[in-house]
Amino acid sequence: MRLGFAGTPEFALPALDALRASRHTLEAVFTQPDRPAGRGQALQAGPVKRRALALGLAVHQPQSFKSAEAQALLRELRLDALVVVAYGQILPPGALSLPLLGCFNIHASLLPRWRGAAPIQRALLAGDSNSGVTIIRMQAGLDTGPMLAGRSVEIQPRETAGSLHDRLASLGGVLICEALDAVAAGAARETPQPEQGIVYAEKIDKAEALIDWTLDAAAIDRRVRAFNPWPVAQTRLQGTQLRIWETELVESGETALPGAALPGTVLAATPAGIDVACGRGALRLTRLQLAGRKPLAAAQFINAQPLAGARFTPS
């Protein structure tokens, strides 16, 4: 089949590579316009653009698929199908109708759970035991189309958003090739999404990364893992920003019970980690980063930063 590909961030790379290596032909790659980044705010290309250029593929960066020019380009390409992976824009009906066999999306959840922008982080925040990838035929609604394929993965006990992202991205590359082969053979089966179990994954706000120590330890641990590698859970130590990269739950008997200690109070600081009182239970911080410094293991951190009597606060 003659394929188009629309994607922008790293999550889309395994799918792009898989399609490039498949028996189908990639006629064009669409990606978001270059954005300013870094201290100098110079324009920088996204991961998909860089990979596509390295592969010798034609790259297009329309401001919007709502424009007549972008839709005219799609029409001229005479695509059989367009694959969309974390593109960063909602495609209007006028664009969705142009590829002969339709547009297909790789979504990082087991739909209809976690429709929307941040399915990986929301699954971790909710304490889900499973995640996965769903291939859908795109419709005008947000992640509402019928399902062509889906595969579940177990969320590991210490899973972070980064590790789950990488596993699902790789799985997406495998599934989209299987689904497109079925479409090409006229053997694809499409199943409407259930009306029950619909949950929306709202976009992550940086403010959510600020730790509320009155929550129970397990909830805070989930936040640390969900916000690694972005935006990274954070707290304050004597008014200075402190990022928390890795934590683990403190088992009963491992440290002094929080008792009357205020949430955020350091209960113990050893090379194994920094035990902090939470609203319920205690959390051990094992990798931390002061503003302007490099991330450090707890053993290195406490050598440079006395914590006796310290208390972490939201502000």
C-alpha positions in Angstrom: 0.0 0.0 0.0 1.0 3.6 -0.5 1.2 5.0 3.1 1.6 8.4 4.7 2.8 8.8 8.3 2.0 11.5 10.7 3.9 11.7 14.0 6.2 14.0 15.9 7.8 12.7 19.2 10.0 9.7 20.1 6.9 7.5 20.7 6.3 7.5 17.0 9.8 6.3 16.0 9.4 2.6 16.3 6.2 2.7 14.1 8.0 4.8 11.5 10.9 2.4 11.5 8.6 -0.6 11.3 6.6 0.8 8.4 9.8 1.8 6.5 11.0 -1.8 6.8 7.6 -3.3 5.8 6.4 -4.4 2.4 4.4 -1.1 2.1 5.7 2.1 0.7 6.0 5.3 2.7 5.2 8.1 0.3 5.4 11.0 2.8 5.9 11.9 6.5 4.0 14.7 8.2 5.2 16.2 11.4 4.8 19.3 13.5 6.6 22.5 12.5 10.0 23.0 14.2 9.7 24.6 17.6 12.1 26.8 19.6 13.9 24.9 22.3 16.9 25.2 24.6 18.4 28.3 26.2 18.8 30.1 22.9 15.3 29.2 21.8 16.6 28.2 18.3 14.2 26.2 16.1 14.7 22.5 16.5 13.3 19.6 14.5 11.3 16.9 16.3 12.4 13.2 16.5 10.2 12.1 13.6 11.5 14.8 11.3 15.1 13.9 12.1 14.6 10.2 11.6 12.6 10.7 8.4 15.3 12.9 6.8 17.9 10.3 7.8 15.8 7.7 6.0 15.5 9.8 2.9 11.8 10.3 3.2 9.8 13.3 2.0 8.9 15.5 5.0 6.0 17.9 5.2 5.2 20.3 8.1 1.8 21.9 7.6 0.6 24.3 10.3 -2.7 22.5 10.2 -4.5 19.9 8.3 -7.5 22.2 8.2 -5.8 24.3 5.5 -6.8 23.8 1.9 -3.1 23.4 1.0 -2.5 20.5 3.4 -5.6 18.7 2.2 -4.6 19.3 -1.4 -1.2 17.7 -0.7 -2.9 14.7 0.8 -5.2 14.4 -2.2 -2.2 14.6 -4.6 -0.3 11.8 -2.8 -3.2 9.4 -3.5 -2.5 7.5 -0.3 -4.1 4.1 0.5 -3.8 4.8 4.2 -2.4 7.4 6.6 -0.9 6.2 9.9 -1.1 8.7 12.8 1.0 8.3 16.0 1.2 11.1 18.6 1.0 13.7 15.8 0.1 16.6 18.0 -3.0 17.8 16.1 -6.5 16.6 15.6 -7.2 15.7 12.0 -10.4 17.3 10.6 -13.0 15.2 8.7 -11.8 16.7 5.5 -8.4 15.2 5.9 -9.6 11.9 7.4 -11.6 11.1 4.3 -8.8 11.5 1.8 -6.8 8.3 2.0 -8.5 5.5 0.1 -8.7 3.0 2.9 -8.7 5.5 5.8 -6.6 6.8 8.6 -5.3 4.6 11.4 -4.1 5.6 14.8 -1.7 3.9 17.3 -3.0 4.7 20.8 -1.1 3.9 24.0 -3.9 2.4 26.0 -6.5 -0.4 26.0 -9.4 1.6 24.6 -11.9 2.9 25.6 -9.9 3.4 28.9 -7.7 6.4 28.7 -8.8 8.2 25.6 -6.9 11.4 25.2 -3.5 13.1 25.6 -1.7 11.3 28.5 -2.8 7.6 28.7 0.6 6.3 29.9 0.9 8.7 32.9 -2.8 8.4 33.8 -2.6 4.7 33.9 0.3 4.8 36.3 -1.3 7.5 38.5 -4.5 5.4 38.7 -2.5 2.3 39.8 -3.7 0.2 36.7 -2.3 -3.3 36.6 -2.3 -3.4 32.8 -1.8 -1.1 29.8 -1.4 -1.7 26.1 -1.8 -0.5 22.6 -4.9 -0.2 20.4 -5.0 0.3 16.7 -8.1 2.2 15.6 -9.7 3.6 12.5 -9.8 7.3 13.0 -13.0 9.2 13.3 -13.8 12.8 14.0 -14.2 12.1 17.8 -11.3 11.9 20.2 -10.0 8.3 20.0 -13.5 7.0 19.3 -13.0 4.9 16.2 -13.5 1.1 15.8 -10.6 -1.1 16.9 -8.6 -3.2 14.5 -6.1 -4.7 16.9 -5.1 -4.5 20.6 -2.6 -6.0 22.9 -2.2 -5.8 26.6 1.0 -5.6 28.7 1.4 -5.9 32.4 2.5 -2.8 34.3 5.6 -3.8 36.3 5.8 -2.9 40.1 8.5 -0.2 39.5 7.3 0.9 36.1 7.9 4.5 35.2 6.3 6.5 32.4 9.6 6.3 30.5 9.9 2.5 30.6 6.2 2.0 29.8 6.5 4.5 27.0 9.3 2.6 25.4 7.6 -0.8 25.7 4.3 0.5 24.2 6.1 2.4 21.4 7.8 -0.8 20.3 4.5 -2.7 20.6 2.8 -0.1 18.5 5.3 -0.6 15.6 4.5 -4.4 15.6 0.7 -4.0 15.8 0.3 -1.4 13.1 2.2 -3.6 10.6 -0.1 -6.5 11.5 -3.2 -4.4 11.2 -2.2 -2.8 7.8 -1.3 -6.2 6.4 -4.9 -7.3 7.3 -6.3 -4.2 5.7 -4.4 -4.8 2.5 -5.6 -8.4 2.4 -9.2 -7.3 3.0 -9.1 -9.4 6.2 -9.3 -6.7 8.8 -12.0 -7.0 11.5 -13.2 -3.8 13.1 -14.9 -3.8 16.5 -16.8 -0.8 17.9 -15.4 0.4 21.2 -17.6 -0.5 24.2 -19.8 2.2 25.6 -18.8 1.2 29.1 -15.4 1.9 30.6 -14.7 5.2 28.9 -12.1 7.2 30.8 -10.3 10.3 29.6 -6.6 11.0 30.0 -6.3 14.7 30.5 -3.1 16.4 29.5 -0.5 16.5 32.2 -0.1 19.9 33.9 3.3 20.7 35.5 1.5 21.7 38.7 0.5 18.1 39.2 4.2 17.1 39.8 4.3 19.1 43.1 4.2 16.4 45.8 1.4 16.7 48.4 2.9 14.8 51.4 -0.5 14.5 53.1 -1.3 11.8 50.5 -0.6 8.2 51.3 2.9 6.8 50.5 1.6 4.5 47.7 -0.1 7.4 45.9 3.0 9.6 46.0 5.1 6.7 44.8 2.8 6.4 41.8 3.2 10.1 41.0 6.9 9.8 41.1 6.9 7.0 38.6 4.2 8.6 36.4 6.1 11.8 36.1 9.5 10.2 35.3 11.0 11.4 33.0 8.6 14.4 32.7 7.7 16.7 34.4 9.4 15.0 37.3 7.9 15.0 40.8 9.1 17.8 43.0 9.0 19.2 46.5 10.8 22.0 48.4 13.7 21.8 50.8 14.2 25.0 52.7 12.6 26.9 49.8 14.8 25.2 47.1 13.3 23.0 44.4 14.1 19.4 44.9 13.2 16.9 42.1 12.4 13.3 43.2 13.3 10.8 40.5 13.0 7.5 42.3 11.3 6.2 45.4 10.2 3.0 47.0 7.6 2.1 49.7 8.9 1.6 53.2 7.9 -1.7 54.6 6.5 -1.9 58.1 9.3 -2.1 60.6 12.0 -0.7 58.2 12.0 2.8 59.7 10.5 4.6 62.6 6.7 4.9 62.3 5.5 8.3 61.2 3.4 8.6 64.4 2.8 12.3 65.1 5.4 13.4 62.6 4.1 16.0 60.1 3.8 14.9 56.5 7.0 15.7 54.7 9.2 15.1 57.8 12.5 13.2 57.3 12.3 10.1 59.5 15.6 8.6 58.6 18.5 9.3 56.2 20.8 6.4 55.4 22.7 5.3 52.3 19.7 3.1 51.4 17.4 6.2 51.1 15.7 9.1 52.8 12.5 8.0 54.6 9.8 10.6 54.6 6.5 10.7 56.6 3.4 10.8 54.4 -0.3 11.2 55.2 -0.3 7.4 55.6 2.9 5.4 55.7 6.4 6.4 54.7 8.2 6.8 51.4 11.9 6.2 50.8 13.5 8.6 48.3 16.4 6.9 46.5 17.3 9.4 43.7 17.0 13.2 44.1 18.1 16.4 42.3 18.5 19.9 43.7 17.8 22.7 41.3 20.8 23.3 39.1 22.5 20.1 40.1 22.7 16.6 38.7 20.5 13.7 40.0 22.2 11.8 42.9 21.6 8.5 44.6 20.4 9.1 48.2 23.8 8.0 49.6 25.6 10.7 47.7 22.9 13.3 48.4 23.0 13.0 52.2 26.8 13.3 52.1 26.4 16.8 50.6 23.1 17.8 52.2 22.4 17.5 55.9 18.8 16.4 56.5 18.6 16.1 60.3 15.2 17.5 61.3 14.4 18.5 57.7 10.9 18.7 56.4 9.9 18.8 52.7 7.1 21.3 51.9 5.0 22.2 48.8 6.4 25.8 48.8 
